[in-house]
Amino acid sequence: MTETDISGEPQQNWLTGQVLLAMPSLRDSRFSQSVIFICAHNEDGAMGLVLNRMLRRPRFGDLLQQLGVEPHPPQRNLPMGQGGPVEDHRGFVLHSADWMSEGSLDVDGAHVLSASMEVLQAVASGGGPRQARLLLGYAGWGAGQLEDEIWRNSWLTTGADEEIIFDTGYQSKWQRAMAKLKIDPGMLSGDAGHA
């Protein structure tokens, strides 16, 4: 489904660069109280990264060692999280736009998605992007699926906030994101308000 703007022109990448907040009524354990950054959204579907699911293992240094990335120990560490249930063995680095490589995806001018060893090498050597986090796996939606879930009142959307994207306060991220919207989750209804 392609959204249209006021002029009737199609809007491409409708939610790209936005954040989804799971409504309290969303009971799927994989997404309950999730905060998801949308990296791509168009008529073919959507892809995003869950921002508030911490990974205890592997540690960043251990992962780099498994991948053969030097130096050991790394000069910098990245916070790691579970990016979603799809391809949970695949790593993505969501980072600030001050660093890019040839294979990086500029999401919205302020945030970049990289999935190459080059970004890991840069970070391990003490360089790379100023702000970054490594996420294993992603959340994905087929064509029209995310729009349907929003219509069914499963998600709220909001603009990207650097603190919410990059901080490591995983346990309170969903509550803090709701508070920034001035929303008390206890006051939200699970019923969609459609006529």
Z-matrix of the N, CA and C atoms (Angstrom, degrees):
N
C 1 1.453
C 2 1.519 1 108.50
N 3 1.313 2 117.33 1 127.63
C 4 1.454 3 121.88 2 178.25
C 5 1.511 4 108.34 3 -103.14
N 6 1.324 5 116.79 4 127.01
C 7 1.450 6 122.15 5 176.93
C 8 1.524 7 109.14 6 -77.20
N 9 1.324 8 116.38 7 156.91
C 10 1.458 9 120.16 8 175.66
C 11 1.509 10 109.57 9 -121.65
N 12 1.350 11 115.85 10 150.03
C 13 1.459 12 119.28 11 177.40
C 14 1.518 13 109.14 12 -90.56
N 15 1.326 14 117.93 13 -172.29
C 16 1.466 15 123.72 14 -176.29
C 17 1.527 16 112.14 15 -56.77
N 18 1.344 17 117.42 16 -36.03
C 19 1.465 18 121.19 17 -178.02
C 20 1.518 19 112.01 18 -79.19
N 21 1.333 20 117.93 19 -4.39
C 22 1.443 21 120.91 20 -178.31
C 23 1.522 22 113.19 21 87.68
N 24 1.336 23 116.54 22 0.63
C 25 1.462 24 120.70 23 178.44
C 26 1.522 25 109.74 24 -77.38
N 27 1.347 26 117.56 25 143.17
C 28 1.468 27 118.73 26 178.83
C 29 1.519 28 111.89 27 -65.27
N 30 1.316 29 115.60 28 140.94
C 31 1.465 30 122.02 29 175.30
C 32 1.513 31 107.67 30 -99.52
N 33 1.303 32 117.31 31 117.33
C 34 1.455 33 121.08 32 175.04
C 35 1.526 34 108.33 33 -88.99
N 36 1.327 35 116.08 34 151.82
C 37 1.466 36 121.31 35 176.40
C 38 1.531 37 112.02 36 56.80
N 39 1.303 38 117.09 37 48.89
C 40 1.454 39 123.73 38 -172.69
C 41 1.520 40 114.02 39 -50.48
N 42 1.328 41 119.75 40 -51.63
C 43 1.460 42 121.14 41 -177.44
C 44 1.525 43 113.49 42 -106.49
N 45 1.309 44 118.69 43 7.10
C 46 1.463 45 121.16 44 178.74
C 47 1.526 46 109.50 45 -56.58
N 48 1.346 47 116.39 46 129.78
C 49 1.459 48 121.39 47 -179.82
C 50 1.520 49 114.03 48 84.54
N 51 1.315 50 117.72 49 2.28
C 52 1.466 51 122.28 50 178.70
C 53 1.531 52 109.48 51 -99.69
N 54 1.319 53 115.71 52 170.39
C 55 1.462 54 122.24 53 178.48
C 56 1.521 55 108.86 54 -116.61
N 57 1.332 56 115.57 55 134.79
C 58 1.464 57 122.04 56 173.73
C 59 1.519 58 108.51 57 -98.77
N 60 1.317 59 116.00 58 137.75
C 61 1.466 60 122.11 59 174.13
C 62 1.526 61 107.42 60 -119.48
N 63 1.320 62 116.18 61 122.65
C 64 1.464 63 120.46 62 -179.71
C 65 1.520 64 110.12 63 -64.05
N 66 1.301 65 115.85 64 132.91
C 67 1.458 66 120.65 65 174.44
C 68 1.534 67 108.70 66 -70.78
N 69 1.336 68 117.64 67 152.09
C 70 1.472 69 119.84 68 179.31
C 71 1.523 70 112.59 69 -57.10
N 72 1.318 71 118.10 70 -25.32
C 73 1.461 72 121.33 71 -178.96
C 74 1.526 73 113.03 72 -76.17
N 75 1.324 74 118.75 73 -11.54
C 76 1.457 75 121.55 74 -179.77
C 77 1.527 76 108.24 75 -75.50
N 78 1.314 77 116.76 76 108.96
C 79 1.468 78 122.16 77 -172.21
C 80 1.528 79 113.59 78 -97.92
N 81 1.313 80 118.77 79 -7.02
C 82 1.463 81 121.53 80 178.55
C 83 1.528 82 108.11 81 -60.19
N 84 1.331 83 117.79 82 117.30
C 85 1.464 84 121.41 83 -173.99
C 86 1.527 85 112.30 84 -60.10
N 87 1.326 86 117.96 85 -24.44
C 88 1.464 87 120.51 86 179.10
C 89 1.525 88 111.77 87 -71.51
N 90 1.341 89 116.60 88 -21.53
C 91 1.457 90 119.91 89 -174.70
C 92 1.522 91 114.92 90 -128.09
N 93 1.315 92 118.49 91 0.69
C 94 1.460 93 121.05 92 179.24
C 95 1.532 94 109.87 93 -56.46
N 96 1.311 95 116.17 94 127.67
C 97 1.472 96 124.73 95 -179.01
C 98 1.532 97 112.69 96 54.88
N 99 1.321 98 116.36 97 33.82
C 100 1.463 99 120.39 98 178.99
C 101 1.518 100 112.19 99 -81.14
N 102 1.323 101 113.59 100 149.20
C 103 1.461 102 123.64 101 170.51
C 104 1.524 103 104.35 102 -118.88
N 105 1.334 104 117.16 103 117.35
C 106 1.465 105 121.24 104 -173.17
C 107 1.521 106 110.17 105 -124.68
N 108 1.334 107 115.90 106 127.76
C 109 1.464 108 121.81 107 174.38
C 110 1.522 109 107.43 108 -89.92
N 111 1.341 110 116.77 109 124.80
C 112 1.460 111 121.70 110 -178.83
C 113 1.531 112 109.73 111 -87.01
N 114 1.331 113 115.32 112 114.97
C 115 1.467 114 121.95 113 -177.89
C 116 1.524 115 112.11 114 -87.81
N 117 1.319 116 117.00 115 -27.22
C 118 1.469 117 121.22 116 178.96
C 119 1.518 118 108.76 117 -156.23
N 120 1.325 119 116.23 118 137.85
C 121 1.462 120 121.41 119 176.97
C 122 1.515 121 107.71 120 -153.05
N 123 1.313 122 115.70 121 119.85
C 124 1.460 123 120.90 122 177.61
C 125 1.521 124 108.77 123 -151.08
N 126 1.310 125 116.60 124 -166.58
C 127 1.467 126 120.15 125 -176.24
C 128 1.527 127 112.70 126 -65.56
N 129 1.322 128 118.18 127 -17.43
C 130 1.462 129 121.36 128 179.92
C 131 1.526 130 113.36 129 -87.10
N 132 1.330 131 117.86 130 -13.82
C 133 1.454 132 121.19 131 -179.35
C 134 1.521 133 111.09 132 141.19
N 135 1.330 134 115.94 133 -160.41
C 136 1.461 135 120.84 134 -176.72
C 137 1.519 136 109.77 135 -145.59
N 138 1.340 137 114.50 136 153.39
C 139 1.454 138 122.17 137 176.39
C 140 1.512 139 107.31 138 -136.61
N 141 1.335 140 116.88 139 133.75
C 142 1.452 141 120.77 140 179.70
C 143 1.513 142 111.27 141 -145.92
N 144 1.333 143 114.81 142 170.67
C 145 1.459 144 121.78 143 -179.43
C 146 1.526 145 110.03 144 -123.29
N 147 1.326 146 115.95 145 126.01
C 148 1.462 147 121.32 146 176.59
C 149 1.529 148 107.59 147 -69.38
N 150 1.322 149 116.64 148 130.38
C 151 1.465 150 121.65 149 -174.65
C 152 1.524 151 114.51 150 -100.87
N 153 1.323 152 117.81 151 -10.11
C 154 1.462 153 118.44 152 -172.30
C 155 1.532 154 114.31 153 -123.63
N 156 1.327 155 116.12 154 35.66
C 157 1.463 156 121.09 155 173.93
C 158 1.523 157 108.23 156 -123.70
N 159 1.316 158 116.68 157 103.45
C 160 1.455 159 122.14 158 -177.16
C 161 1.529 160 110.32 159 -75.13
N 162 1.331 161 115.01 160 147.26
C 163 1.464 162 121.54 161 171.48
C 164 1.520 163 108.12 162 -109.07
N 165 1.304 164 116.74 163 127.88
C 166 1.467 165 120.15 164 176.44
C 167 1.523 166 110.53 165 -86.84
N 168 1.307 167 117.49 166 -31.29
C 169 1.463 168 123.25 167 179.82
C 170 1.510 169 108.86 168 -136.89
N 171 1.279 170 121.20 169 143.23
C 172 1.456 171 125.29 170 -4.76
C 173 1.521 172 110.16 171 -76.38
N 174 1.317 173 116.01 172 162.19
C 175 1.466 174 120.39 173 172.98
C 176 1.514 175 107.91 174 -81.42
N 177 1.331 176 115.70 175 158.51
C 178 1.454 177 120.33 176 -175.51
C 179 1.529 178 111.71 177 -56.83
N 180 1.328 179 117.73 178 -47.31
C 181 1.463 180 121.09 179 -179.99
C 182 1.519 181 112.48 180 -61.93
N 183 1.343 182 116.70 181 -39.25
C 184 1.463 183 121.15 182 178.20
C 185 1.525 184 110.83 183 -65.43
N 186 1.324 185 116.38 184 -41.00
C 187 1.458 186 120.51 185 178.50
C 188 1.527 187 110.70 186 -63.10
N 189 1.341 188 116.58 187 -44.54
C 190 1.462 189 119.68 188 178.89
C 191 1.528 190 110.76 189 -61.39
N 192 1.319 191 116.29 190 -38.97
C 193 1.460 192 119.66 191 179.00
C 194 1.528 193 110.42 192 -64.70
N 195 1.331 194 117.60 193 -42.25
C 196 1.469 195 122.05 194 177.41
C 197 1.526 196 111.17 195 -60.46
N 198 1.334 197 116.02 196 -35.88
C 199 1.461 198 120.99 197 -178.13
C 200 1.525 199 112.94 198 -86.76
N 201 1.336 200 117.32 199 -5.72
C 202 1.459 201 120.84 200 -179.96
C 203 1.519 202 113.96 201 76.19
N 204 1.335 203 116.41 202 26.10
C 205 1.467 204 120.93 203 179.22
C 206 1.523 205 108.65 204 -91.28
N 207 1.307 206 116.94 205 127.44
C 208 1.472 207 123.14 206 -179.93
C 209 1.521 208 109.29 207 -100.81
N 210 1.324 209 120.72 208 159.78
C 211 1.457 210 127.73 209 0.89
C 212 1.528 211 111.97 210 -87.42
N 213 1.333 212 115.03 211 167.00
C 214 1.467 213 122.70 212 175.17
C 215 1.510 214 108.06 213 -118.43
N 216 1.287 215 121.65 214 125.27
C 217 1.465 216 124.84 215 -8.26
C 218 1.521 217 110.30 216 -72.43
N 219 1.346 218 117.50 217 160.08
C 220 1.461 219 119.62 218 -179.93
C 221 1.534 220 110.85 219 -65.68
N 222 1.317 221 116.04 220 151.04
C 223 1.460 222 120.57 221 178.11
C 224 1.524 223 111.58 222 -74.13
N 225 1.316 224 116.79 223 -21.37
C 226 1.467 225 123.21 224 176.86
C 227 1.509 226 108.37 225 -135.89
N 228 1.306 227 116.46 226 148.58
C 229 1.461 228 121.50 227 174.30
C 230 1.516 229 109.56 228 -114.12
N 231 1.314 230 115.85 229 151.78
C 232 1.458 231 121.09 230 174.64
C 233 1.520 232 109.08 231 -113.11
N 234 1.339 233 116.87 232 140.31
C 235 1.459 234 118.05 233 170.49
C 236 1.527 235 108.49 234 -65.01
N 237 1.319 236 115.92 235 142.30
C 238 1.462 237 120.95 236 -178.55
C 239 1.520 238 110.16 237 -118.08
N 240 1.317 239 114.42 238 145.81
C 241 1.448 240 119.71 239 179.14
C 242 1.510 241 111.29 240 -146.48
N 243 1.325 242 114.78 241 170.04
C 244 1.458 243 122.04 242 175.28
C 245 1.522 244 107.05 243 -90.46
N 246 1.324 245 116.33 244 110.63
C 247 1.464 246 121.43 245 -175.44
C 248 1.505 247 114.82 246 -78.04
N 249 1.317 248 117.23 247 -14.23
C 250 1.453 249 120.55 248 179.52
C 251 1.514 250 111.63 249 153.19
N 252 1.335 251 116.47 250 174.18
C 253 1.463 252 120.60 251 -173.43
C 254 1.527 253 115.14 252 -81.87
N 255 1.332 254 118.08 253 -10.32
C 256 1.461 255 120.78 254 -177.27
C 257 1.537 256 109.44 255 -91.10
N 258 1.322 257 117.05 256 131.30
C 259 1.467 258 123.26 257 179.35
C 260 1.530 259 111.37 258 46.27
N 261 1.326 260 116.13 259 56.07
C 262 1.465 261 120.95 260 -173.53
C 263 1.525 262 114.34 261 -68.92
N 264 1.312 263 117.92 262 0.34
C 265 1.465 264 122.03 263 174.33
C 266 1.534 265 111.34 264 -96.52
N 267 1.322 266 116.90 265 -8.08
C 268 1.464 267 122.04 266 -176.38
C 269 1.528 268 110.00 267 -94.58
N 270 1.335 269 116.45 268 133.41
C 271 1.453 270 121.02 269 -176.41
C 272 1.521 271 113.63 270 -100.64
N 273 1.329 272 114.58 271 142.31
C 274 1.463 273 122.98 272 176.50
C 275 1.520 274 107.99 273 -131.07
N 276 1.316 275 116.70 274 135.62
C 277 1.456 276 120.14 275 173.72
C 278 1.518 277 107.28 276 -106.28
N 279 1.324 278 115.80 277 116.07
C 280 1.463 279 122.51 278 174.25
C 281 1.512 280 105.72 279 -94.76
N 282 1.338 281 116.75 280 125.22
C 283 1.459 282 118.31 281 -173.11
C 284 1.520 283 112.82 282 -149.35
N 285 1.332 284 113.82 283 171.46
C 286 1.464 285 121.84 284 177.89
C 287 1.528 286 109.06 285 -69.56
N 288 1.334 287 115.81 286 158.99
C 289 1.463 288 122.03 287 -172.77
C 290 1.524 289 113.77 288 -83.10
N 291 1.331 290 117.81 289 11.31
C 292 1.464 291 120.19 290 179.16
C 293 1.522 292 112.55 291 -81.62
N 294 1.320 293 118.60 292 -1.11
C 295 1.462 294 123.11 293 177.99
C 296 1.522 295 108.11 294 -144.01
N 297 1.313 296 116.64 295 135.45
C 298 1.467 297 121.50 296 176.37
C 299 1.512 298 108.99 297 -147.75
N 300 1.322 299 115.76 298 153.61
C 301 1.456 300 121.43 299 171.01
C 302 1.522 301 107.04 300 -122.88
N 303 1.315 302 115.31 301 177.05
C 304 1.461 303 119.90 302 -175.63
C 305 1.531 304 112.99 303 -57.70
N 306 1.323 305 117.86 304 -36.51
C 307 1.453 306 120.88 305 -177.51
C 308 1.517 307 114.80 306 -90.89
N 309 1.328 308 118.68 307 4.65
C 310 1.469 309 121.83 308 -177.88
C 311 1.523 310 111.01 309 -73.56
N 312 1.322 311 115.81 310 149.54
C 313 1.459 312 122.82 311 176.36
C 314 1.523 313 108.77 312 -107.93
N 315 1.326 314 116.63 313 116.58
C 316 1.463 315 121.22 314 174.40
C 317 1.524 316 106.76 315 -76.37
N 318 1.328 317 116.62 316 107.93
C 319 1.463 318 120.69 317 -174.86
C 320 1.522 319 111.20 318 -72.72
N 321 1.339 320 116.38 319 -53.01
C 322 1.463 321 119.35 320 -173.14
C 323 1.527 322 113.40 321 -148.59
N 324 1.310 323 118.08 322 19.44
C 325 1.458 324 121.44 323 -179.10
C 326 1.515 325 113.41 324 90.44
N 327 1.325 326 117.72 325 -23.51
C 328 1.466 327 122.01 326 179.85
C 329 1.526 328 112.25 327 -114.30
N 330 1.327 329 116.32 328 -21.57
C 331 1.461 330 122.03 329 -176.61
C 332 1.522 331 109.88 330 -128.51
N 333 1.321 332 114.89 331 140.82
C 334 1.460 333 121.66 332 -176.76
C 335 1.523 334 108.35 333 -128.37
N 336 1.323 335 115.98 334 146.16
C 337 1.452 336 122.35 335 176.27
C 338 1.523 337 108.00 336 -115.68
N 339 1.330 338 116.16 337 123.34
C 340 1.458 339 121.69 338 178.20
C 341 1.523 340 108.86 339 -124.60
N 342 1.321 341 115.43 340 140.21
C 343 1.461 342 120.24 341 179.98
C 344 1.527 343 110.76 342 -129.06
N 345 1.315 344 116.87 343 22.99
C 346 1.468 345 120.43 344 -177.48
C 347 1.527 346 110.85 345 -104.04
N 348 1.316 347 114.51 346 162.90
C 349 1.458 348 120.35 347 175.90
C 350 1.526 349 110.39 348 -68.69
N 351 1.318 350 116.77 349 -21.61
C 352 1.466 351 121.05 350 -177.46
C 353 1.530 352 111.83 351 -59.28
N 354 1.313 353 117.85 352 -41.64
C 355 1.463 354 120.21 353 -179.76
C 356 1.526 355 110.16 354 -68.50
N 357 1.323 356 117.33 355 -37.71
C 358 1.467 357 120.24 356 178.11
C 359 1.527 358 110.78 357 -65.69
N 360 1.329 359 116.64 358 -39.95
C 361 1.460 360 121.13 359 178.13
C 362 1.524 361 110.34 360 -63.73
N 363 1.338 362 116.68 361 -42.62
C 364 1.467 363 120.66 362 179.86
C 365 1.521 364 110.80 363 -62.10
N 366 1.322 365 117.56 364 -44.22
C 367 1.464 366 121.66 365 179.96
C 368 1.525 367 110.66 366 -66.75
N 369 1.329 368 116.59 367 -45.49
C 370 1.468 369 120.46 368 -179.61
C 371 1.524 370 111.30 369 -59.50
N 372 1.333 371 116.85 370 -31.27
C 373 1.465 372 121.73 371 179.86
C 374 1.520 373 112.76 372 -84.93
N 375 1.333 374 116.98 373 0.47
C 376 1.465 375 121.06 374 177.43
C 377 1.516 376 114.14 375 97.82
N 378 1.318 377 117.68 376 0.49
C 379 1.469 378 121.42 377 -179.89
C 380 1.512 379 111.40 378 -108.86
N 381 1.327 380 114.59 379 -140.81
C 382 1.460 381 120.48 380 179.44
C 383 1.512 382 112.15 381 83.56
N 384 1.313 383 116.66 382 -166.78
C 385 1.464 384 121.20 383 -178.07
C 386 1.528 385 112.28 384 -66.68
N 387 1.329 386 114.92 385 150.68
C 388 1.474 387 121.65 386 179.53
C 389 1.525 388 111.28 387 -61.91
N 390 1.328 389 116.77 388 -45.25
C 391 1.467 390 121.69 389 178.49
C 392 1.519 391 107.83 390 -120.82
N 393 1.316 392 116.35 391 134.27
C 394 1.465 393 119.71 392 -178.84
C 395 1.513 394 110.27 393 -162.18
N 396 1.325 395 114.75 394 155.91
C 397 1.456 396 121.73 395 171.65
C 398 1.518 397 108.90 396 -149.40
N 399 1.312 398 115.24 397 145.65
C 400 1.456 399 122.56 398 -179.08
C 401 1.518 400 108.56 399 -101.30
N 402 1.326 401 115.62 400 128.53
C 403 1.458 402 121.24 401 -178.44
C 404 1.518 403 108.71 402 -126.36
N 405 1.332 404 115.88 403 133.73
C 406 1.453 405 121.26 404 177.94
C 407 1.522 406 109.17 405 -100.04
N 408 1.335 407 115.73 406 124.47
C 409 1.451 408 121.68 407 -177.82
C 410 1.509 409 111.74 408 86.12
N 411 1.321 410 115.52 409 174.86
C 412 1.464 411 121.02 410 179.19
C 413 1.524 412 110.38 411 -152.99
N 414 1.310 413 115.87 412 169.54
C 415 1.461 414 122.76 413 174.38
C 416 1.523 415 107.20 414 -105.39
N 417 1.307 416 117.41 415 133.94
C 418 1.456 417 120.39 416 -178.27
C 419 1.516 418 112.01 417 -133.22
N 420 1.318 419 115.98 418 149.24
C 421 1.453 420 123.90 419 178.36
C 422 1.519 421 108.99 420 -132.51
N 423 1.322 422 117.52 421 140.56
C 424 1.454 423 121.99 422 175.01
C 425 1.519 424 110.67 423 -76.95
N 426 1.308 425 115.96 424 177.86
C 427 1.466 426 122.07 425 -179.41
C 428 1.529 427 110.63 426 -54.85
N 429 1.327 428 116.27 427 123.46
C 430 1.458 429 122.69 428 177.15
C 431 1.520 430 115.49 429 77.60
N 432 1.321 431 118.56 430 -9.73
C 433 1.462 432 121.31 431 -175.45
C 434 1.525 433 112.43 432 -66.70
N 435 1.325 434 118.04 433 -45.59
C 436 1.460 435 120.00 434 -179.62
C 437 1.526 436 110.69 435 -65.95
N 438 1.323 437 116.71 436 -41.98
C 439 1.468 438 119.84 437 177.81
C 440 1.524 439 110.36 438 -58.30
N 441 1.346 440 116.33 439 -41.12
C 442 1.461 441 120.97 440 178.72
C 443 1.526 442 110.97 441 -64.00
N 444 1.331 443 117.03 442 -42.23
C 445 1.469 444 120.54 443 179.32
C 446 1.530 445 111.32 444 -64.98
N 447 1.321 446 116.90 445 -38.08
C 448 1.470 447 120.07 446 176.91
C 449 1.521 448 109.42 447 -66.45
N 450 1.318 449 116.97 448 -43.38
C 451 1.467 450 121.77 449 178.84
C 452 1.527 451 110.38 450 -61.04
N 453 1.331 452 116.75 451 -33.55
C 454 1.474 453 121.69 452 179.19
C 455 1.528 454 111.97 453 -83.73
N 456 1.324 455 117.07 454 7.94
C 457 1.459 456 122.31 455 173.96
C 458 1.530 457 113.40 456 70.75
N 459 1.350 458 116.71 457 34.76
C 460 1.463 459 120.26 458 177.69
C 461 1.521 460 112.63 459 -90.07
N 462 1.333 461 117.16 460 -22.74
C 463 1.471 462 121.62 461 -173.60
C 464 1.519 463 111.99 462 -136.26
N 465 1.332 464 114.91 463 146.22
C 466 1.463 465 122.92 464 165.22
C 467 1.521 466 106.30 465 -104.41
N 468 1.313 467 117.21 466 152.53
C 469 1.464 468 120.24 467 176.66
C 470 1.517 469 109.48 468 -120.66
N 471 1.325 470 115.18 469 147.65
C 472 1.461 471 121.05 470 178.17
C 473 1.520 472 108.80 471 -151.76
N 474 1.311 473 116.09 472 166.24
C 475 1.454 474 120.83 473 177.62
C 476 1.523 475 111.20 474 -69.40
N 477 1.327 476 114.97 475 158.48
C 478 1.472 477 120.64 476 179.19
C 479 1.519 478 109.42 477 -70.98
N 480 1.303 479 116.64 478 138.17
C 481 1.455 480 124.39 479 -179.38
C 482 1.525 481 106.78 480 -125.92
N 483 1.324 482 117.39 481 123.23
C 484 1.468 483 121.08 482 -175.47
C 485 1.523 484 112.65 483 -55.52
N 486 1.305 485 117.29 484 -40.74
C 487 1.459 486 120.12 485 -179.63
C 488 1.519 487 110.84 486 -63.73
N 489 1.312 488 116.74 487 -45.82
C 490 1.459 489 120.39 488 -179.55
C 491 1.526 490 110.44 489 -65.70
N 492 1.314 491 118.01 490 -38.33
C 493 1.467 492 120.52 491 -178.85
C 494 1.519 493 112.08 492 -70.73
N 495 1.330 494 117.93 493 -46.27
C 496 1.461 495 119.73 494 -168.31
C 497 1.521 496 116.55 495 -105.27
N 498 1.327 497 119.41 496 -13.47
C 499 1.466 498 116.94 497 -177.96
C 500 1.522 499 110.74 498 -74.40
N 501 1.321 500 116.17 499 166.44
C 502 1.461 501 120.86 500 -177.20
C 503 1.528 502 112.66 501 -108.95
N 504 1.311 503 117.74 502 18.92
C 505 1.467 504 121.28 503 175.35
C 506 1.516 505 109.50 504 -82.73
N 507 1.337 506 116.32 505 67.30
C 508 1.462 507 121.82 506 -172.75
C 509 1.520 508 113.38 507 -60.06
N 510 1.330 509 116.85 508 -42.32
C 511 1.461 510 121.09 509 -173.33
C 512 1.528 511 113.00 510 -62.92
N 513 1.339 512 117.06 511 -32.06
C 514 1.469 513 120.06 512 -175.45
C 515 1.523 514 113.69 513 -108.20
N 516 1.323 515 117.90 514 4.56
C 517 1.469 516 121.47 515 -173.12
C 518 1.533 517 112.65 516 -60.44
N 519 1.336 518 116.91 517 -44.89
C 520 1.462 519 120.39 518 -179.10
C 521 1.536 520 110.26 519 -63.46
N 522 1.333 521 117.47 520 -45.96
C 523 1.460 522 121.12 521 179.72
C 524 1.532 523 110.78 522 -62.86
N 525 1.332 524 116.96 523 -42.77
C 526 1.465 525 120.52 524 -179.71
C 527 1.528 526 111.33 525 -66.56
N 528 1.325 527 117.29 526 -37.21
C 529 1.465 528 120.21 527 177.60
C 530 1.528 529 110.14 528 -66.16
N 531 1.325 530 116.75 529 -41.28
C 532 1.472 531 119.95 530 176.83
C 533 1.530 532 109.96 531 -63.38
N 534 1.323 533 117.45 532 -41.57
C 535 1.465 534 121.32 533 -179.52
C 536 1.525 535 111.37 534 -63.31
N 537 1.329 536 117.40 535 -35.76
C 538 1.472 537 119.91 536 177.88
C 539 1.520 538 111.02 537 -64.26
N 540 1.333 539 116.07 538 -27.79
C 541 1.462 540 120.56 539 175.66
C 542 1.527 541 111.60 540 -84.99
N 543 1.346 542 115.43 541 -1.08
C 544 1.469 543 122.15 542 -177.51
C 545 1.528 544 110.86 543 61.50
N 546 1.347 545 114.08 544 42.12
C 547 1.460 546 120.71 545 -179.54
C 548 1.524 547 109.10 546 -117.31
N 549 1.323 548 115.14 547 130.62
C 550 1.460 549 121.27 548 172.92
C 551 1.526 550 106.54 549 -93.56
N 552 1.350 551 118.14 550 111.47
C 553 1.464 552 120.14 551 -177.31
C 554 1.526 553 113.73 552 -54.91
N 555 1.311 554 117.74 553 -29.90
C 556 1.455 555 120.86 554 178.99
C 557 1.525 556 113.72 555 -66.46
N 558 1.335 557 116.22 556 -18.47
C 559 1.463 558 120.45 557 -179.12
C 560 1.529 559 112.69 558 -94.28
N 561 1.338 560 117.36 559 -2.42
C 562 1.466 561 120.54 560 -177.78
C 563 1.509 562 110.81 561 -83.20
N 564 1.301 563 115.68 562 138.62
C 565 1.469 564 122.44 563 177.04
C 566 1.518 565 109.05 564 -93.74
N 567 1.293 566 116.70 565 148.32
C 568 1.452 567 121.32 566 175.46
C 569 1.508 568 112.66 567 -83.77
N 570 1.322 569 118.03 568 -2.99
C 571 1.470 570 121.35 569 -178.52
C 572 1.519 571 109.88 570 -92.90
N 573 1.320 572 115.50 571 134.82
C 574 1.464 573 120.15 572 176.29
C 575 1.514 574 108.94 573 -73.99
N 576 1.292 575 116.67 574 144.66
C 577 1.463 576 121.66 575 -178.27
C 578 1.514 577 112.19 576 -98.99
N 579 1.319 578 117.03 577 67.29
C 580 1.464 579 121.64 578 -178.92
C 581 1.517 580 109.42 579 -110.01
N 582 1.315 581 115.78 580 140.39
C 583 1.461 582 120.75 581 -179.58
C 584 1.502 583 111.24 582 -83.20
